[in-house]
């Protein structure tokens, strides 16, 4: 008989998928997905039978306007983005190299800034109509006809000018990756410029175009400042009016649910449209596309075609805002501007650090062997970027407010001191919305950084006895410094520009640069809003300049 001394009780082993990294990844995914699940829950459990009222009154109008705007922006961004990418990639003309970088600059301008600038430029008291009256001797608006500025087509034009770089950047990258031999063979077979574009170029870049257009349409659904400026009643403006003006949180949640379903349907449609498309790079290095020379009037026409969207999306907003800022230099010292800038740096900086750190944890957990839980939730966390800021605000504020009141009651019962609202009364809700909204961006950048590191390096570290955390610190993070820095910068810039979530979630008397621009421009005080708008643009230009440099070096 075996003695008791030699008998050992086997140590209990947890399942391989249940470890610290998997639990951390699940916690990150839960935080990111919770607001969207909250919207669905609130929409389905709203008190009162609100759906019939919404369906019989405002919801069809909101939905129809949103779909029309999405369609118009999708078509315009496809035309602008694909056309300009084709010209600067396939042809050489005077200014083509410069325009290749400048066409990205509208990404630095929030669409709502472009809307305020265009309305100010085209308004009755703006430069355009003043010049017309001076040139033709008109004295009042009754003497001439001018198109309606506050309209749906104008909103679509402004949004397209701000969002076409999504399509342009992806299409240009797809064109550069193609083999020049295909185009040489097509020209040898007699295909002209138009046939070359329609029959060869466009089919090959269709997946990139589909992704870019889908991104532009999702941003259109999420927009609030632009559509509010032009008086277009979309689903997002419906959330604001139903919640803030009507005081109906349940109705706002149900409209948010419609927005979320629309966006998820758009993502599914984009992926379904590319389900059978297969595009493979050749194993051997192929000759790059050789740009054809365009001289004379053809080159001038190509330059004009590229300059128009750039001027509309970047030059006009910057010129209008800079003109107002120079005309009213005292606006730079106005009360509240410095505090708004400080608030912006604080919430955007904290949100960027938290977002990228959480993305590192989740992606690294998915990279570790047998972390199936992290691998399963990784694709779901990217859905936050598809959710508009107004939707996230509904999904965050209502549950967070209930939790805040319970925490305050608990602290009051234990300590006898009322702490006030610790979550919704501070910037915590804004930071949480930023983290959820832009987690997909950080995740993509971090995942790409991990993918550029040879697997042999972390394997060697693990063979030398380094654990997962030590390997991350000693191997991955030093080699991923550029990717992590880029992710921090891009998330920071997007947080600075975010408007709908900030408007709904900010505490009382708390302004950021974006909300300051919106409040002052809504009161037609463009001169006072110009400094904040220019600061937001300058921050965006830093990220766009880095993006332009990296894309030129590819």
C-alpha positions in Angstrom: 0.0 0.0 0.0 1.3 3.5 -0.9 2.1 5.6 2.1 0.3 8.8 2.7 3.6 10.7 2.5 4.0 9.9 -1.1 0.4 10.6 -2.0 0.0 14.0 -3.6 -3.2 15.8 -4.3 -3.2 17.1 -7.9 -3.3 20.8 -8.2 -6.4 22.2 -9.7 -5.9 23.6 -13.2 -8.1 26.2 -14.6 -9.3 25.9 -18.2 -6.6 27.1 -20.7 -8.9 29.8 -21.9 -9.4 31.2 -18.4 -6.3 33.2 -17.5 -5.4 36.7 -16.6 -4.9 37.9 -20.2 -8.2 36.3 -21.3 -10.1 37.9 -18.4 -8.5 41.3 -19.1 -9.5 41.0 -22.8 -13.0 40.0 -21.9 -13.3 43.0 -19.6 -12.1 45.4 -22.3 -14.5 43.9 -24.8 -17.4 44.2 -22.2 -16.6 47.9 -21.7 -16.5 48.5 -25.5 -19.7 46.6 -26.3 -21.7 47.6 -23.3 -23.0 50.9 -24.6 -24.3 49.3 -27.8 -26.0 46.5 -25.9 -27.4 49.1 -23.6 -29.0 51.0 -26.5 -30.7 47.8 -27.7 -31.9 47.0 -24.2 -33.2 50.5 -23.6 -35.0 50.5 -26.9 -36.7 47.2 -26.2 -37.7 48.0 -22.6 -38.7 51.7 -22.9 -41.6 52.6 -20.7 -44.7 53.4 -22.6 -45.7 52.4 -26.1 -43.5 54.9 -28.0 -43.0 52.9 -31.3 -46.4 53.7 -32.8 -46.0 57.4 -32.1 -42.5 57.4 -33.7 -43.6 55.4 -36.7 -46.6 57.7 -37.3 -44.8 61.0 -36.8 -41.1 61.7 -37.1 -39.3 58.4 -37.7 -40.2 58.0 -41.4 -39.1 61.6 -42.1 -35.8 61.1 -40.2 -35.1 57.8 -41.8 -35.8 59.0 -45.3 -33.6 62.1 -44.9 -30.8 60.0 -43.5 -31.0 57.5 -46.4 -31.1 60.2 -49.0 -28.1 61.9 -47.5 -26.2 58.7 -47.2 -26.8 57.9 -50.9 -25.8 61.4 -52.0 -22.6 61.3 -49.9 -21.8 57.8 -51.1 -22.0 58.8 -54.8 -20.2 62.1 -54.4 -17.3 60.7 -52.3 -16.9 57.8 -54.8 -16.7 60.3 -57.7 -14.3 62.6 -55.9 -12.2 60.0 -54.2 -11.8 57.5 -57.1 -11.5 60.3 -59.8 -8.7 62.1 -57.9 -6.9 58.9 -57.0 -6.9 57.7 -60.6 -5.6 61.1 -61.9 -2.7 61.4 -59.5 -1.7 57.8 -59.7 -2.1 57.1 -63.4 -1.0 60.4 -64.9 1.8 62.9 -64.6 0.8 66.6 -64.9 2.0 69.8 -63.4 1.3 69.8 -59.7 0.3 66.1 -59.5 2.8 65.2 -56.8 1.8 68.1 -54.6 -1.9 67.4 -55.1 -1.4 63.8 -54.1 -0.6 64.9 -50.6 -2.9 68.0 -50.4 -6.0 65.8 -51.3 -5.7 64.3 -47.8 -5.9 67.7 -46.0 -9.7 67.8 -45.7 -9.4 65.0 -43.2 -8.1 67.7 -40.8 -11.3 69.8 -41.1 -14.4 68.6 -39.1 -17.4 68.6 -41.4 -19.3 71.0 -39.1 -16.5 73.6 -39.5 -16.8 73.3 -43.2 -20.6 73.8 -42.9 -20.2 77.0 -40.9 -17.7 78.3 -43.3 -19.7 77.6 -46.4 -22.9 79.2 -44.9 -20.9 82.2 -43.9 -19.4 82.5 -47.4 -22.7 82.1 -49.3 -25.0 83.9 -46.9 -26.8 87.1 -47.9 -24.2 89.1 -45.9 -21.3 86.9 -47.0 -18.6 87.6 -49.6 -20.3 85.8 -52.5 -23.6 87.7 -52.5 -21.9 91.0 -51.6 -19.7 90.6 -54.7 -22.7 89.8 -56.9 -24.6 92.9 -55.6 -21.7 95.1 -56.2 -21.0 93.7 -59.7 -24.6 94.0 -61.0 -25.9 96.9 -59.0 -28.5 94.9 -57.1 -29.7 96.5 -53.8 -31.8 93.7 -52.2 -32.5 90.0 -52.3 -35.6 90.8 -54.4 -33.5 91.9 -57.3 -31.9 88.5 -57.9 -32.3 84.8 -57.4 -29.9 82.8 -55.2 -30.1 79.1 -54.5 -31.3 77.9 -51.1 -28.2 77.5 -48.8 -29.9 75.6 -45.9 -30.8 72.5 -47.8 -30.1 68.8 -48.1 -27.9 69.1 -51.3 -25.6 71.6 -49.6 -25.3 69.3 -46.5 -24.4 66.4 -48.9 -21.8 68.6 -50.6 -20.1 69.7 -47.4 -20.0 66.2 -46.0 -18.6 64.8 -49.3 -15.9 67.4 -49.4 -14.9 66.5 -45.8 -15.1 62.7 -46.3 -13.9 61.9 -49.8 -10.3 61.4 -48.5 -11.4 58.0 -47.1 -12.2 56.8 -50.6 -9.2 58.6 -52.1 -6.6 57.2 -49.7 -7.8 53.6 -50.0 -8.2 53.8 -53.8 -4.8 55.3 -54.3 -3.2 52.6 -52.2 -5.0 49.9 -54.2 -3.9 51.4 -57.5 -0.3 51.6 -56.4 -0.3 47.9 -55.5 -1.4 46.8 -59.0 1.0 45.6 -61.7 1.8 48.0 -64.4 2.0 45.2 -66.9 -1.8 44.8 -66.9 -2.3 48.4 -68.0 0.5 48.0 -70.6 -1.3 45.0 -72.1 -4.6 46.7 -72.1 -3.2 49.8 -73.9 -1.5 47.4 -76.4 -5.0 45.9 -77.1 -6.3 49.3 -78.0 -8.1 50.4 -74.8 -8.4 54.2 -74.4 -8.2 56.1 -71.2 -12.0 55.8 -70.4 -12.1 52.1 -71.3 -9.0 51.5 -69.3 -10.6 53.1 -66.2 -14.1 51.4 -66.5 -13.0 47.9 -67.7 -9.7 47.4 -65.8 -9.0 50.0 -63.1 -12.3 50.3 -61.5 -13.1 46.6 -61.1 -9.7 46.0 -59.5 -10.1 48.8 -56.9 -13.8 48.0 -56.2 -13.1 46.5 -52.7 -11.1 49.6 -51.6 -13.8 51.9 -53.0 -16.5 49.9 -51.2 -14.7 50.2 -47.8 -14.1 53.9 -48.3 -17.6 54.7 -49.3 -18.9 52.6 -46.4 -16.8 54.7 -44.0 -18.0 57.9 -45.5 -21.6 56.8 -45.2 -21.2 55.8 -41.6 -19.7 59.2 -40.8 -22.7 60.7 -42.5 -25.1 58.9 -40.2 -23.0 59.9 -37.2 -22.8 63.6 -38.2 -24.8 66.2 -36.2 -23.2 69.6 -36.6 -23.4 69.7 -40.4 -27.0 68.5 -40.7 -28.1 70.8 -37.9 -26.5 73.8 -39.7 -28.3 73.1 -42.9 -31.6 72.2 -41.2 -31.7 68.6 -42.3 -33.6 66.4 -39.9 -31.8 63.0 -39.8 -31.9 60.2 -37.2 -29.1 61.8 -35.3 -30.8 65.2 -35.0 -33.9 63.2 -34.0 -32.0 61.7 -31.0 -31.1 65.3 -29.9 -34.5 66.7 -30.3 -36.4 63.7 -28.8 -34.1 63.6 -25.8 -33.1 67.2 -25.1 -36.2 69.1 -26.4 -38.8 66.4 -25.8 -37.4 65.0 -22.6 -38.1 61.5 -23.9 -35.1 59.2 -23.1 -37.0 56.1 -24.3 -37.8 57.6 -27.6 -34.2 58.7 -28.0 -33.0 55.2 -27.2 -35.4 53.7 -29.8 -34.2 56.1 -32.5 -30.6 55.2 -31.5 -31.5 51.6 -32.0 -32.7 52.4 -35.5 -29.4 54.2 -36.2 -27.4 51.2 -34.8 -29.3 48.8 -37.0 -28.8 51.0 -40.0 -25.0 51.2 -39.5 -24.6 47.5 -38.8 -26.7 46.8 -41.9 -24.4 49.0 -43.9 -21.3 47.2 -42.6 -22.9 43.8 -43.4 -23.9 45.0 -46.9 -20.3 46.2 -47.6 -18.9 42.9 -46.6 -21.5 40.9 -48.5 -20.8 42.9 -51.7 -17.1 41.7 -51.4 -17.9 38.1 -50.4 -16.9 36.6 -53.8 -14.2 39.1 -54.7 -10.6 37.7 -54.5 -7.7 39.9 -55.3 -4.2 38.4 -54.9 -0.8 40.0 -55.3 1.7 38.2 -57.5 4.4 36.2 -55.8 7.2 37.9 -57.7 7.7 41.7 -57.5 5.7 43.3 -60.3 6.5 46.5 -62.2 4.7 49.5 -60.7 2.1 51.4 -62.7 3.9 53.9 -65.0 2.1 57.2 -65.0 1.3 58.7 -68.4 2.2 62.3 -69.2 -0.7 64.8 -69.5 0.4 68.2 -71.0 -1.4 71.3 -72.2 -5.1 71.7 -71.5 -5.5 68.0 -70.5 -3.0 68.5 -67.7 -4.6 71.7 -66.6 -8.0 70.0 -66.6 -6.7 67.2 -64.4 -5.2 69.7 -62.0 -8.5 71.6 -61.8 -10.4 68.3 -61.1 -8.1 67.6 -58.2 -8.0 71.1 -56.9 -11.8 71.5 -56.7 -12.5 69.0 -53.9 -9.3 70.2 -52.1 -10.4 73.8 -52.2 -14.0 72.9 -51.1 -12.9 70.6 -48.3 -9.9 72.5 -47.0 -9.1 75.9 -48.5 -12.5 77.5 -48.1 -13.1 76.5 -44.4 -9.5 77.6 -43.5 -9.8 80.9 -45.4 -13.1 81.8 -43.9 -12.1 81.0 -40.4 -8.7 82.7 -40.8 -10.4 85.8 -42.2 -12.6 86.1 -39.2 -9.8 85.4 -36.8 -7.7 88.1 -38.3 -10.6 90.5 -38.4 -11.2 89.9 -34.7 -7.8 89.3 -33.0 -9.4 89.9 -29.6 -11.3 86.6 -30.0 -8.0 84.8 -29.3 -8.1 86.2 -25.7 -11.8 85.6 -25.2 -13.0 84.2 -22.0 -13.4 80.4 -22.1 -11.1 79.6 -25.0 -8.2 78.7 -22.9 -10.3 76.6 -20.6 -11.9 74.8 -23.6 -8.5 74.1 -25.0 -7.3 72.7 -21.6 -10.4 70.5 -21.3 -9.9 69.2 -24.8 -6.3 68.3 -24.2 -7.3 66.6 -20.9 -10.2 64.4 -22.1 -8.7 63.6 -25.5 -5.3 62.8 -24.0 -6.7 60.5 -21.3 -9.0 58.9 -23.8 -6.1 58.3 -26.2 -3.9 56.7 -23.6 -6.8 54.5 -22.2 -7.9 53.4 -25.7 -4.5 52.4 -26.9 -3.6 50.7 -23.7 -6.8 48.7 -23.8 -6.2 47.8 -27.5 -2.7 46.5 -26.5 -4.2 44.3 -23.9 -6.9 42.9 -26.1 -4.8 42.4 -29.3 -1.9 40.9 -27.3 -4.2 38.5 -25.5 -5.5 37.4 -28.9 -2.0 36.8 -30.2 -1.0 34.5 -27.3 -1.5 30.9 -27.9 -4.8 29.3 -26.9 -6.4 32.7 -25.9 -9.5 31.7 -27.7 -11.8 34.0 -25.7 -9.7 37.1 -26.8 -9.7 35.9 -30.4 -13.5 35.6 -30.3 -14.2 39.0 -29.0 -11.6 40.9 -31.0 -13.7 41.4 -34.2 -16.7 42.6 -32.1 -14.9 45.4 -30.5 -14.3 47.2 -33.8 -18.0 47.8 -34.0 -17.7 50.8 -31.7 -16.3 52.9 -34.5 -19.4 52.2 -36.5 -21.7 53.5 -33.7 -22.4 57.2 -34.0 -21.4 59.4 -31.0 -25.1 60.2 -30.3 -25.9 56.5 -30.1 -23.0 55.9 -27.7 -24.1 58.9 -25.6 -27.6 57.3 -25.1 -26.1 53.9 -24.3 -23.6 55.4 -21.8 -25.5 58.2 -20.1 -28.7 56.5 -19.1 -27.1 53.4 -17.4 -24.2 55.5 -16.0 -26.6 58.0 -14.5 -28.5 55.2 -12.7 -25.2 53.8 -11.4 -24.0 57.2 -10.4 -27.1 57.8 -8.2 -26.7 54.4 -6.5 -23.0 55.1 -5.8 -23.9 58.5 -4.4 -26.6 57.0 -2.2 -24.2 54.3 -1.0 -21.5 56.8 -0.1 -24.0 59.0 1.6 -25.3 56.1 3.7 -21.8 55.0 4.7 -20.1 58.4 5.3 -23.0 60.8 5.8 -21.5 63.0 3.0 -23.1 63.5 -0.3 -20.4 63.1 -3.0 -22.5 64.3 -5.9 -22.4 62.7 -9.3 -19.0 61.2 -9.6 -19.4 59.7 -13.1 -21.9 61.8 -15.1 -21.0 65.0 -13.2 -17.4 64.8 -14.4 -15.6 64.1 -17.7 -15.6 60.3 -17.1 -18.6 59.7 -19.4 -17.0 61.7 -22.2 -13.8 59.7 -21.9 -15.7 56.4 -21.9 -17.6 57.5 -25.1 -14.3 58.4 -26.8 -12.7 55.0 -25.8 -15.7 53.1 -27.2 -16.0 55.2 -30.3 -12.4 55.1 -31.4 -11.3 51.7 -30.0 -11.5 50.2 -33.5 -8.9 52.7 -34.8 -6.4 51.9 -32.0 -7.1 48.2 -32.4 -6.3 48.3 -36.1 -3.0 50.2 -35.6 -1.9 48.0 -32.7 -2.7 44.8 -34.6 -0.7 46.1 -37.6 2.2 46.8 -35.3 2.2 43.3 -33.8 2.0 41.9 -37.4 5.3 43.6 -38.4 7.3 41.8 -35.6 8.9 38.5 -36.5 7.5 35.6 -34.4 11.0 34.4 -33.7 11.8 37.3 -31.4 9.0 36.7 -28.8 9.6 33.0 -29.1 13.2 33.5 -28.1 12.2 35.6 -25.2 9.7 33.0 -24.0 12.4 30.3 -24.4 14.7 32.3 -22.1 12.0 32.2 -19.4 10.3 35.6 -20.0 6.6 35.5 -19.3 3.9 37.2 -21.5 4.0 40.5 -19.6 7.8 40.6 -19.7 7.8 39.7 -23.4 5.4 42.5 -24.1 7.6 45.0 -22.2 11.0 43.9 -23.5 10.2 42.8 -27.1 6.9 44.1 -28.5 6.6 47.6 -27.0 10.1 48.9 -28.1 9.6 47.6 -31.6 6.0 48.9 -31.8 6.9 52.4 -30.6 6.0 54.0 -34.0 2.7 52.1 -34.3 1.7 52.9 -30.7 2.6 56.6 -31.2 0.6 56.8 -34.4 -2.4 55.2 -32.7 -2.2 57.7 -29.8 -2.0 60.6 -32.3 -4.9 59.5 -34.5 -7.2 58.7 -31.5 -6.3 62.0 -29.9 -7.2 64.0 -33.1 -10.5 62.1 -33.5 -11.4 62.8 -29.9 -10.6 66.5 -30.4 -13.0 66.6 -33.4 -15.9 64.6 -31.9 -19.0 66.6 -31.4 -22.3 64.7 -30.8 -21.1 62.5 -27.9 -19.4 65.5 -26.3 -22.5 67.7 -26.5 -24.7 65.1 -24.9 -22.3 63.8 -22.2 -20.4 66.9 -21.0 -21.0 68.1 -17.5 -22.6 71.5 -16.8 -20.4 74.4 -17.8 -17.8 72.1 -19.4 -16.7 73.1 -22.9 -14.3 71.6 -25.4 -13.0 73.2 -28.5 -15.6 71.4 -30.6 -18.5 72.3 -28.4 -17.3 75.9 -28.3 -17.2 76.1 -32.1 -20.7 74.6 -32.2 -22.3 76.9 -29.6 -20.8 80.1 -31.0 -21.4 79.2 -34.7 -25.0 78.3 -33.9 -25.5 81.8 -32.5 -23.9 83.2 -35.8 -20.9 84.4 -33.8 -18.4 83.0 -36.4 -15.7 85.5 -35.5 -15.6 84.2 -31.9 -15.8 80.6 -33.0 -12.9 81.0 -35.5 -10.0 80.6 -33.1 -11.3 77.3 -31.7 -12.0 76.0 -35.2 -8.5 76.9 -36.3 -7.0 75.1 -33.3 -9.0 72.0 -34.0 -7.8 72.2 -37.7 -4.2 72.7 -36.6 -4.4 69.6 -34.4 -5.9 67.6 -37.3 -3.2 68.8 -39.7 -0.5 67.2 -37.6 -2.0 63.8 -38.0 -2.8 64.3 -41.7 0.8 65.5 -42.4 2.2 62.4 -40.9 -0.3 60.3 -42.8 0.7 62.1 -46.1 4.4 61.5 -45.4 3.9 57.8 -44.7 1.7 57.2 -47.7 4.1 59.0 -50.0 6.9 56.8 -48.8 5.0 53.6 -49.4 
